[in-house]
Amino acid sequence: MKVAVIYGGPSPEAEISKKSAESVIEALKELGHEVYPVELSPELPFHLKEINPDKAFLVLHGSPGEDGTVQGLLEIMGIPYTGCGVISSAVSIDKDLCKRLLASYGIPVPAGQTCFKGEKVELFEIPCVVKPARAGSSVGITLVKSEEEFEKALKEAFKYDDKVLIEEYLPGKELTVGVVNGRALPPVEIVPEREFYDYRAKYKDSSTRYLVPAPVGEKLAERLKKLAEKVYKVLECRGAVRVDFRLNQFGAPFVLEVNTIPGLTERSLLPKAAAAAGMDFKELIKEMLEG
């Protein structure tokens, strides 16, 4: 096929997107496809019209791109694309809306509150987590452990979004489950050297460890996979997504967020989970393209 790989753009996560695109482009070429890298810009429709691809492979992280905007353009242009559709992308990237929807289906999510730029924000119970509602890759997120840190954390989060979430801090393990075409992969446990899995631990700290499959026992592993598949169904996802969890002090899982275009770099979690299920990177890309 002629495949346009769409990446980059003005998002704070554009650099991660470019790294993912490099891996995807190489895999698609090895699979025998004719590949056209296209950076996200206002000229995108003109580039796509010129290429006339059979399918677009989306490797966009954050807004615009992971939020349903590019998906809407591709729908109008009649170009099939990888991953979730317009509505599921738009809802999933907004952690506030996503949490509300999942909670209405009985899926456990952390307690918390939503605040908007310009309004007075009451101090939340500490420790807590402050994060932008519509940013990924742990951009603008802070673990707050004192009253002095609270205002600073709000300012940092509001740099990236006008809507911010303040959530209870869950002290248990950090886990993630990839779902490819409706089927959950083995859970991955994330063990950062630092106390919190922030942007630095995710992309810059080589001491962060990933345990695949996660050593959580068969019962909890199955619970995580079933929850991830339920999230996938409730949000009407397509293709490959990643559902992030954290355990509370009693070992019960809570959904933190849903990534509708997971990272595909050498440090990314979805390829690690796929490998644990016996699927190498090229097979994963093939599944995503065909899905």
NUTORTOR-733447 format. One line per field, with one value per residue (C-alpha): residue number from 1; residue in one letter; x, y, z. Coordinates in steps of 0.05 Angstrom, whole numbers, always signed. Example, Ala and Ser with C-alpha at 12.3 -4.5 7.8 and 13.67 -1.06 7.14 Angstrom:
// NUTORTOR-733447
pos (1/2)
code (A/S)
X (+246/+273)
Y (-90/-21)
Z (+156/+143)
This chain:
// NUTORTOR-733447
pos (1/2/3/4/5/6/7/8/9/10/11/12/13/14/15/16/17/18/19/20/21/22/23/24/25/26/27/28/29/30/31/32/33/34/35/36/37/38/39/40/41/42/43/44/45/46/47/48/49/50/51/52/53/54/55/56/57/58/59/60/61/62/63/64/65/66/67/68/69/70/71/72/73/74/75/76/77/78/79/80/81/82/83/84/85/86/87/88/89/90/91/92/93/94/95/96/97/98/99/100/101/102/103/104/105/106/107/108/109/110/111/112/113/114/115/116/117/118/119/120/121/122/123/124/125/126/127/128/129/130/131/132/133/134/135/136/137/138/139/140/141/142/143/144/145/146/147/148/149/150/151/152/153/154/155/156/157/158/159/160/161/162/163/164/165/166/167/168/169/170/171/172/173/174/175/176/177/178/179/180/181/182/183/184/185/186/187/188/189/190/191/192/193/194/195/196/197/198/199/200/201/202/203/204/205/206/207/208/209/210/211/212/213/214/215/216/217/218/219/220/221/222/223/224/225/226/227/228/229/230/231/232/233/234/235/236/237/238/239/240/241/242/243/244/245/246/247/248/249/250/251/252/253/254/255/256/257/258/259/260/261/262/263/264/265/266/267/268/269/270/271/272/273/274/275/276/277/278/279/280/281/282/283/284/285/286/287/288/289/290/291)
code (M/K/V/A/V/I/Y/G/G/P/S/P/E/A/E/I/S/K/K/S/A/E/S/V/I/E/A/L/K/E/L/G/H/E/V/Y/P/V/E/L/S/P/E/L/P/F/H/L/K/E/I/N/P/D/K/A/F/L/V/L/H/G/S/P/G/E/D/G/T/V/Q/G/L/L/E/I/M/G/I/P/Y/T/G/C/G/V/I/S/S/A/V/S/I/D/K/D/L/C/K/R/L/L/A/S/Y/G/I/P/V/P/A/G/Q/T/C/F/K/G/E/K/V/E/L/F/E/I/P/C/V/V/K/P/A/R/A/G/S/S/V/G/I/T/L/V/K/S/E/E/E/F/E/K/A/L/K/E/A/F/K/Y/D/D/K/V/L/I/E/E/Y/L/P/G/K/E/L/T/V/G/V/V/N/G/R/A/L/P/P/V/E/I/V/P/E/R/E/F/Y/D/Y/R/A/K/Y/K/D/S/S/T/R/Y/L/V/P/A/P/V/G/E/K/L/A/E/R/L/K/K/L/A/E/K/V/Y/K/V/L/E/C/R/G/A/V/R/V/D/F/R/L/N/Q/F/G/A/P/F/V/L/E/V/N/T/I/P/G/L/T/E/R/S/L/L/P/K/A/A/A/A/A/G/M/D/F/K/E/L/I/K/E/M/L/E/G)
X (+0/+17/+20/+26/+58/+32/+74/+100/+62/+59/+44/+92/+99/+122/+193/+166/+121/+181/+218/+157/+151/+223/+209/+142/+171/+227/+178/+129/+185/+208/+137/+140/+97/+110/+119/+109/+129/+84/+95/+31/+21/-34/-11/-29/-91/-52/+5/-45/-82/-16/+5/-65/-48/-86/-82/-54/-14/-22/+37/+13/+17/-23/-63/-72/-73/-89/-152/-195/-180/-135/-182/-239/-199/-183/-257/-275/-220/-241/-173/-174/-129/-101/-129/-189/-243/-261/-306/-265/-201/-233/-262/-200/-151/-193/-177/-236/-289/-257/-259/-332/-352/-313/-340/-411/-397/-370/-297/-254/-219/-182/-221/-208/-232/-228/-209/-206/-156/-177/-219/-199/-175/-183/-124/-134/-115/-40/-5/-41/-26/-37/-39/-65/-131/-110/-36/+1/+72/+69/+77/+61/+46/+69/+66/+49/+75/+68/+22/+80/+85/+10/+7/+72/+42/-21/+19/+60/-3/-38/+20/-6/-81/-137/-167/-129/-143/-125/-128/-115/-45/-49/+13/+14/+47/+44/+19/-3/-42/-40/-101/-94/-157/-197/-149/-110/-35/+3/+7/+73/+97/+135/+189/+220/+283/+249/+188/+141/+137/+142/+168/+241/+231/+192/+240/+307/+322/+355/+347/+271/+255/+198/+176/+142/+98/+84/+96/+27/-2/-51/-114/-95/-65/-132/-169/-126/-135/-211/-214/-171/-216/-278/-247/-233/-305/-337/-296/-309/-235/-203/-133/-81/-90/-56/-93/-53/-68/-44/-59/-83/-56/-100/-75/-139/-130/-154/-153/-109/-117/-124/-74/-107/-41/+11/+85/+124/+196/+249/+228/+153/+109/+62/+118/+145/+76/+68/+136/+113/+52/+99/+89/+151/+151/+137/+78/+51/+55/+22/-35/-44/-44/-94/-138)
Y (+0/+74/+94/+166/+168/+232/+257/+319/+384/+440/+394/+395/+320/+330/+305/+239/+234/+242/+186/+141/+158/+137/+67/+61/+84/+33/-24/-5/-5/-73/-97/-76/-13/+52/+101/+177/+214/+276/+326/+356/+428/+472/+444/+372/+366/+389/+340/+283/+301/+299/+232/+201/+146/+81/+92/+142/+116/+165/+175/+239/+251/+306/+362/+373/+303/+255/+295/+276/+337/+302/+242/+289/+316/+246/+226/+286/+268/+195/+169/+107/+116/+76/+80/+110/+152/+225/+218/+167/+206/+272/+241/+200/+258/+298/+263/+298/+276/+208/+196/+217/+170/+111/+122/+121/+50/+28/+30/+53/+120/+163/+212/+285/+352/+393/+466/+520/+576/+640/+609/+602/+531/+502/+463/+388/+333/+322/+283/+293/+294/+357/+350/+384/+354/+347/+334/+267/+240/+265/+337/+387/+334/+342/+299/+349/+332/+399/+460/+502/+458/+461/+531/+518/+453/+489/+542/+488/+450/+513/+527/+469/+473/+518/+457/+419/+356/+348/+275/+233/+202/+126/+97/+28/+0/+36/-10/-6/-52/-47/-68/-84/-92/-107/-159/-141/-154/-175/-119/-81/-56/+10/+18/+88/+103/+168/+169/+188/+168/+238/+262/+254/+183/+166/+192/+213/+170/+105/+75/+67/-8/-42/-111/-150/-186/-151/-195/-182/-252/-285/-259/-185/-192/-219/-164/-111/-141/-146/-73/-50/-87/-57/+14/-1/-21/+36/+88/+53/+50/+20/-5/-1/+37/+36/+40/+65/+41/+52/+9/+38/+18/-45/-67/-48/-20/+49/+75/+138/+153/+124/+135/+128/+135/+101/+115/+70/+88/+39/+59/+55/+7/-20/-54/-84/-113/-139/-174/-209/-234/-262/-205/-170/-96/-108/-154/-100/-47/-96/-108/-34/-19/-75/-59)
Z (+0/-5/+68/+93/+162/+196/+254/+292/+292/+344/+403/+464/+449/+377/+391/+418/+357/+310/+346/+340/+266/+252/+279/+243/+176/+180/+197/+142/+90/+114/+106/+33/+34/-3/+54/+53/+118/+126/+182/+211/+186/+156/+88/+109/+63/+3/+17/+25/-38/-76/-46/-51/+1/+10/+85/+136/+195/+252/+299/+331/+406/+441/+409/+352/+324/+380/+396/+336/+294/+242/+244/+224/+166/+142/+147/+103/+53/+51/+73/+118/+179/+237/+307/+341/+308/+319/+381/+419/+405/+429/+493/+510/+506/+556/+622/+655/+605/+599/+674/+679/+623/+651/+721/+694/+670/+738/+718/+777/+769/+821/+863/+848/+822/+758/+758/+705/+693/+729/+783/+856/+871/+940/+969/+956/+1005/+1002/+972/+906/+832/+790/+714/+651/+628/+555/+552/+548/+558/+631/+606/+661/+714/+787/+849/+905/+974/+1011/+1011/+984/+922/+906/+875/+836/+809/+787/+750/+715/+693/+669/+622/+579/+587/+613/+648/+702/+743/+816/+837/+898/+898/+893/+927/+893/+830/+763/+707/+635/+589/+513/+474/+400/+359/+422/+452/+515/+518/+581/+633/+641/+708/+708/+762/+760/+800/+819/+864/+807/+734/+704/+636/+659/+683/+620/+567/+597/+657/+635/+704/+696/+692/+656/+680/+624/+639/+705/+767/+796/+798/+750/+783/+782/+712/+686/+723/+690/+621/+629/+653/+594/+545/+578/+572/+498/+487/+527/+490/+423/+408/+345/+330/+386/+451/+519/+585/+645/+715/+786/+847/+913/+981/+980/+911/+874/+803/+780/+709/+703/+629/+559/+503/+435/+398/+442/+434/+387/+405/+431/+502/+490/+529/+475/+435/+501/+517/+445/+450/+514/+474/+420/+371/+345/+325/+251/+268/+315/+260/+211/+261/+271/+197/+181/+241)
